[in-house]
């Protein structure tokens, strides 16, 4: 950890925050989560906050991540560990329920596994993210307790979310719960479990979805404007993906005459626009595939998707618990597993090895220019800088990082302001 990081406020000001919300769970009397328009969800000090205990910083995935799995773990694919973290099994599959499969981003595996947890495993619920009803371009943390609630929240949310701020709901339940989130969210849960025994007892299984980074709220608002939705207060529904594979970005809104309208954009075009709004911490993240989760799910991009094809998911078992959970869900008829092949994983994410190498180089440059950086233990990154990037890509990476250091003021502490969405007009 950088010697510039003394507490959570330093994490935020040095742009190392992932926005996961774990600090607000660990020290609720001190921190509360709120929106920052240009950055994402961020912790802010409460009025007259209690003294910082250190629990929040110890749980923060923004400042350090450490792998401590054993290479002797049964079923572990040792040849994949350096590049992809712990991998025990990989399948291509999908939700057996056609409605869940159709509405999900890529086969509905995460929703199907979550439904299995509630209906067959006696879980109290699933803590995850859903769109806010009042402002659909924003997210909120929810605890779903039924198939219907889970089905209503299908589809990716390429916008800031802090699901860890709701972990108190998990602790209060009488039975274990499942947790679904981004890789950094799950990493935060795993760190918090080491400190909070009750949380550890109440987390039944963790599911991470592959993540290429979190765009800011400003990114979504700018995309809405680009699509012709000038007044986001009139937005009724916003889906980034789903209802097809990979699905369309779809905004439903009312015009000034009260008529309902909709506008669509392809997944490629919408993500191509949003990715330039990603928070800085995502550019120096070594884990885009949920290496700390029991189960990770993503898109099987190893092949071209035919027009009209029904969605499928890449399903990765990362722990023995996760592997058993997947197999039991398949036996119970909640997911259909096919194409049992570990090579699907690297074939589906070929660019991530270069990304891993880029992180190694960026960290060195950031240190050189006096910026705060996270500490990563157990991640093997240097080799991928030398073997998976061309000389041209290396030069691009170096020059791009130097430019960002000054443009984003990465070697300075910045002030972060909270943002509240404009009040809606009364109808």
RODO-2510 file (C-alpha; in nm, 4 decimals, decimal comma):
residues 427
     n   res          X          Y          Z
     1     x     0,0000     0,0000     0,0000
     2     x     0,1254     0,3462    -0,0851
     3     x     0,2471     0,5521     0,2104
     4     x     0,0089     0,8216     0,0841
     5     x    -0,2899     0,6066     0,1838
     6     x    -0,3721     0,6535     0,5515
     7     x    -0,7469     0,5998     0,5291
     8     x    -1,0488     0,5662     0,3016
     9     x    -1,0550     0,9381     0,2245
    10     x    -0,7023     0,9042     0,0828
    11     x    -0,8175     0,6090    -0,1282
    12     x    -1,0865     0,8273    -0,2823
    13     x    -0,8700     1,1344    -0,3339
    14     x    -0,5959     0,9283    -0,4989
    15     x    -0,8514     0,7746    -0,7399
    16     x    -0,7990     0,4197    -0,6165
    17     x    -1,1603     0,3694    -0,5086
    18     x    -1,3562     0,0979    -0,6920
    19     x    -1,6896     0,2218    -0,5552
    20     x    -1,7762    -0,1181    -0,4042
    21     x    -1,9252     0,0246    -0,0814
    22     x    -1,7559    -0,2131     0,1622
    23     x    -1,6264     0,0785     0,3718
    24     x    -1,9846     0,1945     0,4346
    25     x    -2,0661    -0,1545     0,5628
    26     x    -1,7584    -0,1923     0,7795
    27     x    -1,7813     0,1588     0,9312
    28     x    -2,1428     0,2746     0,8798
    29     x    -2,1175     0,5488     1,1423
    30     x    -1,8341     0,7071     0,9465
    31     x    -1,9068     0,6560     0,5760
    32     x    -2,2075     0,6721     0,3466
    33     x    -2,2142     0,6023    -0,0267
    34     x    -2,3268     0,8663    -0,2756
    35     x    -2,2919     0,9509    -0,6433
    36     x    -2,0001     1,1416    -0,7921
    37     x    -2,1015     1,2377    -1,1439
    38     x    -1,7610     1,2039    -1,3096
    39     x    -1,6214     0,9175    -1,1001
    40     x    -1,8902     0,6800    -0,9759
    41     x    -2,0231     0,5712    -0,6376
    42     x    -1,7961     0,7032    -0,3627
    43     x    -1,7844     0,7016     0,0204
    44     x    -1,8346     1,0374     0,1902
    45     x    -1,7869     1,1236     0,5571
    46     x    -2,1039     1,1552     0,7602
    47     x    -2,1677     1,4579     0,9748
    48     x    -1,9814     1,4216     1,3057
    49     x    -1,8381     1,0829     1,2037
    50     x    -1,7046     0,8377     1,4564
    51     x    -1,3328     0,7651     1,4682
    52     x    -1,1965     0,5526     1,1861
    53     x    -1,1398     0,1964     1,3126
    54     x    -0,9278     0,0684     1,0253
    55     x    -1,1755    -0,2068     0,9345
    56     x    -1,2866    -0,0202     0,6228
    57     x    -0,9340     0,0234     0,4910
    58     x    -0,8459    -0,3400     0,5639
    59     x    -1,1445    -0,4484     0,3543
    60     x    -1,0824    -0,2062     0,0665
    61     x    -1,0030    -0,3822    -0,2645
    62     x    -0,8844    -0,0545    -0,4136
    63     x    -0,5545    -0,0447    -0,2246
    64     x    -0,4493    -0,4088    -0,2209
    65     x    -0,5463    -0,7552    -0,3411
    66     x    -0,3843    -1,0820    -0,2399
    67     x    -0,4231    -1,4300    -0,3807
    68     x    -0,3719    -1,7048    -0,1233
    69     x    -0,5216    -2,0135    -0,2874
    70     x    -0,3189    -2,3338    -0,2886
    71     x    -0,1851    -2,4896    -0,6064
    72     x    -0,2709    -2,8233    -0,4448
    73     x    -0,6444    -2,7434    -0,4494
    74     x    -0,8322    -3,0444    -0,5912
    75     x    -0,9301    -3,0025    -0,9579
    76     x    -0,7278    -2,6790    -0,9866
    77     x    -0,5960    -2,6263    -1,3386
    78     x    -0,2410    -2,5260    -1,2497
    79     x    -0,1482    -2,4376    -1,6076
    80     x    -0,4136    -2,1610    -1,6050
    81     x    -0,3492    -2,0143    -1,2607
    82     x    -0,0825    -1,7594    -1,3567
    83     x    -0,3025    -1,5998    -1,6219
    84     x    -0,6540    -1,6550    -1,4922
    85     x    -0,6352    -1,7154    -1,1180
    86     x    -0,7944    -2,0249    -0,9637
    87     x    -0,9884    -2,2256    -1,2229
    88     x    -1,1344    -2,5654    -1,1387
    89     x    -1,3833    -2,6163    -1,4211
    90     x    -1,5275    -2,4314    -1,7191
    91     x    -1,8499    -2,4851    -1,9084
    92     x    -2,0551    -2,3129    -2,1714
    93     x    -2,4149    -2,3207    -2,0545
    94     x    -2,7368    -2,1323    -1,9982
    95     x    -3,0408    -2,0942    -1,7742
    96     x    -3,2810    -2,3821    -1,8288
    97     x    -3,5758    -2,1461    -1,7816
    98     x    -3,6246    -1,9915    -2,1297
    99     x    -3,7550    -1,6627    -1,9870
   100     x    -3,4485    -1,6144    -1,7660
   101     x    -3,2223    -1,7191    -2,0494
   102     x    -3,3859    -1,4783    -2,2926
   103     x    -3,3821    -1,1735    -2,0672
   104     x    -3,0295    -1,2242    -1,9325
   105     x    -2,7233    -1,0617    -2,0827
   106     x    -2,5595    -1,3873    -2,1873
   107     x    -2,7587    -1,6997    -2,1147
   108     x    -2,8862    -1,5967    -1,7730
   109     x    -2,6501    -1,8209    -1,5741
   110     x    -2,6056    -1,5802    -1,2806
   111     x    -2,9832    -1,5386    -1,2416
   112     x    -3,0424    -1,9123    -1,2726
   113     x    -2,7798    -1,9928    -1,0084
   114     x    -2,9248    -1,7237    -0,7818
   115     x    -3,2737    -1,8696    -0,8225
   116     x    -3,1417    -2,2147    -0,7361
   117     x    -2,9839    -2,0721    -0,4199
   118     x    -3,3194    -1,9398    -0,2978
   119     x    -3,5494    -2,2201    -0,4127
   120     x    -3,3349    -2,5277    -0,3482
   121     x    -3,0523    -2,4349    -0,1115
   122     x    -3,2527    -2,2548     0,1560
   123     x    -3,0720    -1,9241     0,1028
   124     x    -3,2393    -1,6192     0,2568
   125     x    -3,1896    -1,4159    -0,0601
   126     x    -2,9429    -1,2724    -0,3088
   127     x    -2,7681    -0,9369    -0,2603
   128     x    -2,7092    -0,7697    -0,5952
   129     x    -2,7683    -0,4551    -0,8034
   130     x    -3,0794    -0,3310    -0,9791
   131     x    -3,1870    -0,0129    -1,1547
   132     x    -3,3485     0,2525    -0,9387
   133     x    -3,7182     0,2933    -1,0123
   134     x    -3,7124     0,6717    -0,9723
   135     x    -3,3926     0,7251    -1,1754
   136     x    -3,3409     0,4211    -1,4045
   137     x    -2,9966     0,5426    -1,5116
   138     x    -2,8766     0,4960    -1,1517
   139     x    -2,8303     0,1734    -0,9562
   140     x    -2,9258     0,0591    -0,6089
   141     x    -2,8398    -0,2399    -0,3912
   142     x    -3,1260    -0,4859    -0,3453
   143     x    -3,1881    -0,8147    -0,1644
   144     x    -3,3999    -1,0357    -0,3874
   145     x    -3,5908    -1,3169    -0,2195
   146     x    -3,7836    -1,4703    -0,5082
   147     x    -3,7580    -1,5839    -0,8689
   148     x    -3,9786    -1,2912    -0,9726
   149     x    -3,7545    -1,0318    -0,8075
   150     x    -3,4435    -1,1826    -0,9634
   151     x    -3,6034    -1,2000    -1,3083
   152     x    -3,6973    -0,8320    -1,2851
   153     x    -3,3308    -0,7400    -1,2433
   154     x    -3,1772    -0,9302    -1,5366
   155     x    -2,9387    -0,7593    -1,7769
   156     x    -2,6037    -0,5916    -1,7264
   157     x    -2,5783    -0,2512    -1,5584
   158     x    -2,2885    -0,0561    -1,7077
   159     x    -2,3139     0,2152    -1,4452
   160     x    -2,1754     0,2748    -1,0934
   161     x    -2,2948     0,0321    -0,8254
   162     x    -2,1924    -0,0326    -0,4652
   163     x    -2,3509    -0,3663    -0,3658
   164     x    -2,1239    -0,4103    -0,0635
   165     x    -2,2974    -0,1220     0,1121
   166     x    -2,5881    -0,3627     0,1620
   167     x    -2,3959    -0,6407     0,3347
   168     x    -2,5661    -0,5500     0,6622
   169     x    -2,8822    -0,7024     0,5122
   170     x    -2,6978    -1,0304     0,4681
   171     x    -2,5751    -1,0286     0,8265
   172     x    -2,9269    -0,9678     0,9604
   173     x    -3,0714    -1,2727     0,7843
   174     x    -3,1218    -1,6010     0,9677
   175     x    -2,9895    -1,8073     0,6764
   176     x    -2,6961    -1,7570     0,4378
   177     x    -2,7343    -1,5405     0,1280
   178     x    -2,5710    -1,5289    -0,2127
   179     x    -2,3762    -1,2258    -0,3319
   180     x    -2,3538    -1,1194    -0,6975
   181     x    -2,1272    -0,8375    -0,8114
   182     x    -1,8281    -0,7175    -1,0067
   183     x    -1,4889    -0,8797    -0,9447
   184     x    -1,3822    -0,5931    -0,7160
   185     x    -1,7095    -0,6204    -0,5209
   186     x    -1,6538    -0,9902    -0,4574
   187     x    -1,2904    -0,9271    -0,3620
   188     x    -1,4158    -0,6744    -0,1049
   189     x    -1,6601    -0,9291     0,0374
   190     x    -1,3833    -1,1850     0,0740
   191     x    -1,1619    -0,9349     0,2568
   192     x    -1,4466    -0,8260     0,4855
   193     x    -1,5215    -1,1897     0,5718
   194     x    -1,1758    -1,2248     0,7211
   195     x    -1,2586    -0,9482     0,9677
   196     x    -1,6286    -1,0106     1,0333
   197     x    -1,7041    -1,3711     1,1411
   198     x    -2,0801    -1,3171     1,1229
   199     x    -2,0573    -1,1972     0,7627
   200     x    -1,8411    -1,4991     0,6853
   201     x    -2,1106    -1,7315     0,8213
   202     x    -2,3844    -1,5579     0,6266
   203     x    -2,2221    -1,5569     0,2800
   204     x    -2,3395    -1,8779     0,1175
   205     x    -2,1828    -1,8349    -0,2256
   206     x    -2,0270    -1,5500    -0,4272
   207     x    -2,0898    -1,5002    -0,7987
   208     x    -1,8898    -1,2503    -1,0036
   209     x    -1,9569    -1,1420    -1,3588
   210     x    -1,6772    -1,0545    -1,5973
   211     x    -1,6134    -0,6802    -1,6021
   212     x    -1,4231    -0,4507    -1,8370
   213     x    -1,4643    -0,1480    -1,6112
   214     x    -1,7328     0,0810    -1,4688
   215     x    -1,8336     0,3914    -1,6665
   216     x    -1,9422     0,6962    -1,4683
   217     x    -2,2968     0,8297    -1,4462
   218     x    -2,1869     1,1138    -1,6726
   219     x    -2,1132     0,8508    -1,9360
   220     x    -2,4703     0,7224    -1,9273
   221     x    -2,6161     1,0742    -1,9337
   222     x    -2,3988     1,1673    -2,2312
   223     x    -2,5033     0,8472    -2,4099
   224     x    -2,8702     0,9265    -2,3479
   225     x    -2,8178     1,2718    -2,4962
   226     x    -2,6378     1,1219    -2,7960
   227     x    -2,9371     0,8914    -2,8472
   228     x    -3,1780     1,1852    -2,8395
   229     x    -3,2999     1,1625    -2,4794
   230     x    -3,2351     1,5234    -2,3809
   231     x    -3,4223     1,5083    -2,0492
   232     x    -3,3147     1,2036    -1,8428
   233     x    -3,5857     1,2800    -1,5864
   234     x    -3,8350     1,1481    -1,8426
   235     x    -3,6602     0,8095    -1,8591
   236     x    -3,8858     0,5172    -1,7644
   237     x    -3,6566     0,2224    -1,8292
   238     x    -3,2961     0,1678    -1,9348
   239     x    -3,1402    -0,1631    -2,0329
   240     x    -2,7779    -0,1911    -2,1342
   241     x    -2,8084    -0,5498    -2,2598
   242     x    -3,0357    -0,8538    -2,2522
   243     x    -3,3565    -0,9572    -2,4297
   244     x    -3,1337    -1,1064    -2,6961
   245     x    -2,7644    -1,1871    -2,7185
   246     x    -2,5787    -0,9664    -2,6641
   247     x    -2,8919    -0,7546    -2,6725
   248     x    -2,9558    -0,3907    -2,7462
   249     x    -2,9016    -0,0807    -2,5350
   250     x    -3,2610     0,0372    -2,4978
   251     x    -3,4012     0,3539    -2,3417
   252     x    -3,7760     0,4026    -2,2931
   253     x    -3,8917     0,7548    -2,2116
   254     x    -4,1840     0,9938    -2,2453
   255     x    -4,1698     1,3015    -2,4651
   256     x    -4,3033     1,6445    -2,3675
   257     x    -4,6496     1,5453    -2,4909
   258     x    -4,6522     1,2410    -2,2627
   259     x    -4,6133     0,9886    -2,5449
   260     x    -4,3941     0,6874    -2,4715
   261     x    -4,0975     0,6437    -2,7020
   262     x    -3,7958     0,4175    -2,7211
   263     x    -3,4523     0,4348    -2,8748
   264     x    -3,2028     0,1548    -2,9297
   265     x    -2,8325     0,1174    -2,9919
   266     x    -2,6224    -0,1911    -3,0492
   267     x    -2,4174    -0,3330    -2,7631
   268     x    -2,0976    -0,2622    -2,9592
   269     x    -2,1890     0,1017    -3,0192
   270     x    -2,3112     0,1707    -2,6645
   271     x    -2,0128     0,0076    -2,4939
   272     x    -1,7778     0,1671    -2,7445
   273     x    -1,9125     0,5040    -2,6304
   274     x    -1,9225     0,4308    -2,2562
   275     x    -1,5806     0,2760    -2,2057
   276     x    -1,3970     0,6085    -2,2277
   277     x    -1,5861     0,7119    -1,9107
   278     x    -1,4449     0,4275    -1,6987
   279     x    -1,3051     0,5196    -1,3573
   280     x    -0,9260     0,5217    -1,3322
   281     x    -0,9025     0,2293    -1,0887
   282     x    -1,0387     0,0009    -1,3634
   283     x    -0,7343     0,0796    -1,5806
   284     x    -0,5017    -0,0685    -1,3176
   285     x    -0,7156    -0,3673    -1,2227
   286     x    -0,5617    -0,7133    -1,2735
   287     x    -0,8890    -0,9019    -1,2167
   288     x    -1,1603    -0,8683    -1,4793
   289     x    -1,2975    -1,2210    -1,4443
   290     x    -1,3839    -1,2618    -1,0757
   291     x    -1,0762    -1,4432    -0,9478
   292     x    -1,1908    -1,4166    -0,5833
   293     x    -1,5413    -1,5534    -0,6405
   294     x    -1,6773    -1,9046    -0,5980
   295     x    -1,8313    -1,8789    -0,9455
   296     x    -1,7621    -1,6394    -1,2321
   297     x    -1,9791    -1,5893    -1,5396
   298     x    -1,9266    -1,4037    -1,8647
   299     x    -1,9761    -1,4135    -2,2395
   300     x    -1,8322    -1,6997    -2,4474
   301     x    -1,6785    -1,4683    -2,7046
   302     x    -1,4607    -1,7468    -2,8475
   303     x    -1,6888    -1,7596    -3,1528
   304     x    -1,9030    -1,5244    -3,3553
   305     x    -2,2638    -1,4897    -3,2452
   306     x    -2,5155    -1,5671    -3,5158
   307     x    -2,8026    -1,3246    -3,5603
   308     x    -3,1007    -1,4283    -3,3493
   309     x    -2,8976    -1,6802    -3,1500
   310     x    -3,0190    -1,7485    -2,7954
   311     x    -2,7760    -1,6436    -2,5240
   312     x    -2,5151    -1,8650    -2,3630
   313     x    -2,2862    -1,8098    -2,0656
   314     x    -1,9287    -1,8981    -1,9876
   315     x    -1,9448    -2,0511    -1,6382
   316     x    -1,6219    -2,0792    -1,4362
   317     x    -1,5892    -2,2692    -1,1095
   318     x    -1,3176    -2,1009    -0,9023
   319     x    -1,3574    -2,2862    -0,5715
   320     x    -1,4676    -2,6320    -0,4686
   321     x    -1,7824    -2,4799    -0,3207
   322     x    -1,8546    -2,3087    -0,6510
   323     x    -1,7964    -2,6251    -0,8515
   324     x    -2,0333    -2,8271    -0,6334
   325     x    -2,2924    -2,5501    -0,6486
   326     x    -2,2848    -2,5433    -1,0301
   327     x    -2,3155    -2,9211    -1,0590
   328     x    -2,6020    -2,9335    -0,8092
   329     x    -2,7841    -2,6539    -0,9940
   330     x    -2,7459    -2,8475    -1,3199
   331     x    -2,8705    -3,1689    -1,1579
   332     x    -3,1741    -2,9818    -1,0238
   333     x    -3,2524    -2,8496    -1,3718
   334     x    -3,1760    -2,4803    -1,3152
   335     x    -2,8886    -2,4545    -1,5601
   336     x    -2,7924    -2,6569    -1,8650
   337     x    -2,4219    -2,7316    -1,8951
   338     x    -2,2600    -2,8145    -2,2264
   339     x    -1,9234    -2,7812    -2,3919
   340     x    -1,7203    -2,8765    -2,0820
   341     x    -1,3857    -2,7345    -2,1940
   342     x    -1,1383    -2,5202    -1,9950
   343     x    -0,9877    -2,3768    -2,3142
   344     x    -1,3107    -2,1842    -2,3716
   345     x    -1,2000    -1,9397    -2,1021
   346     x    -0,8780    -1,8044    -2,2598
   347     x    -1,0323    -1,8319    -2,6063
   348     x    -1,3219    -1,6118    -2,4943
   349     x    -1,1008    -1,3421    -2,3389
   350     x    -0,7833    -1,3340    -2,5530
   351     x    -0,7114    -0,9656    -2,4897
   352     x    -0,7020    -0,9943    -2,1104
   353     x    -0,3473    -1,1301    -2,0989
   354     x    -0,2250    -0,8129    -2,2672
   355     x    -0,4382    -0,6140    -2,0242
   356     x    -0,2712    -0,7958    -1,7349
   357     x     0,0704    -0,7057    -1,8726
   358     x    -0,0349    -0,3441    -1,9206
   359     x    -0,1232    -0,3177    -1,5518
   360     x     0,2288    -0,4195    -1,4539
   361     x     0,3820    -0,1449    -1,6699
   362     x     0,1310     0,1188    -1,5621
   363     x     0,2046     0,0577    -1,1951
   364     x     0,5756     0,1166    -1,2540
   365     x     0,5083     0,4398    -1,4432
   366     x     0,2683     0,5645    -1,1782
   367     x     0,5283     0,5081    -0,9057
   368     x     0,7877     0,6867    -1,1168
   369     x     0,5652     0,9939    -1,1367
   370     x     0,4782     0,9869    -0,7678
   371     x     0,1225     0,8514    -0,7929
   372     x    -0,0337     0,6197    -0,5368
   373     x    -0,0757     0,2594    -0,6559
   374     x    -0,2406    -0,0565    -0,5225
   375     x    -0,0360    -0,3492    -0,3961
   376     x    -0,1025    -0,6799    -0,5703
   377     x     0,0224    -1,0093    -0,4267
   378     x    -0,0006    -1,3416    -0,6071
   379     x    -0,0761    -1,1897    -0,9472
   380     x     0,1704    -1,2739    -1,2204
   381     x     0,1701    -0,9830    -1,4615
   382     x     0,5229    -0,9011    -1,5858
   383     x     0,5493    -1,2018    -1,8142
   384     x     0,2413    -1,0916    -2,0092
   385     x     0,3901    -0,7489    -2,0721
   386     x     0,6850    -0,9125    -2,2445
   387     x     0,5034    -1,1930    -2,4272
   388     x     0,1522    -1,0731    -2,5107
   389     x     0,2078    -0,7175    -2,6354
   390     x     0,3755    -0,5958    -2,9508
   391     x     0,6348    -0,3199    -2,9325
   392     x     0,3791    -0,0794    -3,0780
   393     x     0,1258    -0,1739    -2,8080
   394     x     0,3891    -0,1232    -2,5395
   395     x     0,4691     0,2248    -2,6683
   396     x     0,0973     0,3063    -2,6819
   397     x     0,0555     0,1858    -2,3244
   398     x     0,3458     0,3913    -2,1923
   399     x     0,2536     0,7135    -2,3712
   400     x    -0,1149     0,6721    -2,2868
   401     x    -0,0391     0,6256    -1,9184
   402     x     0,1870     0,9317    -1,9040
   403     x    -0,0821     1,1428    -2,0690
   404     x    -0,3446     1,0175    -1,8219
   405     x    -0,1205     1,0888    -1,5227
   406     x    -0,1286     1,4584    -1,6043
   407     x    -0,4771     1,4799    -1,7549
   408     x    -0,6402     1,2985    -1,4634
   409     x    -0,3987     1,4436    -1,2042
   410     x    -0,3119     1,0939    -1,0843
   411     x    -0,0050     1,2137    -0,8953
   412     x    -0,2142     1,4645    -0,6994
   413     x    -0,4936     1,4258    -0,4489
   414     x    -0,8223     1,5514    -0,5885
   415     x    -1,1354     1,6768    -0,4180
   416     x    -1,4443     1,4644    -0,4834
   417     x    -1,7914     1,6165    -0,4718
   418     x    -2,1185     1,4315    -0,4293
   419     x    -2,3901     1,4678    -0,6901
   420     x    -2,7670     1,4441    -0,6675
   421     x    -2,9835     1,3868    -0,9751
   422     x    -3,2030     1,6840    -1,0692
   423     x    -3,5525     1,6751    -0,9259
   424     x    -3,8181     1,5474    -1,1635
   425     x    -4,0863     1,7747    -1,2974
   426     x    -4,4267     1,7196    -1,1372
   427     x    -4,6753     1,5825    -1,3865
***
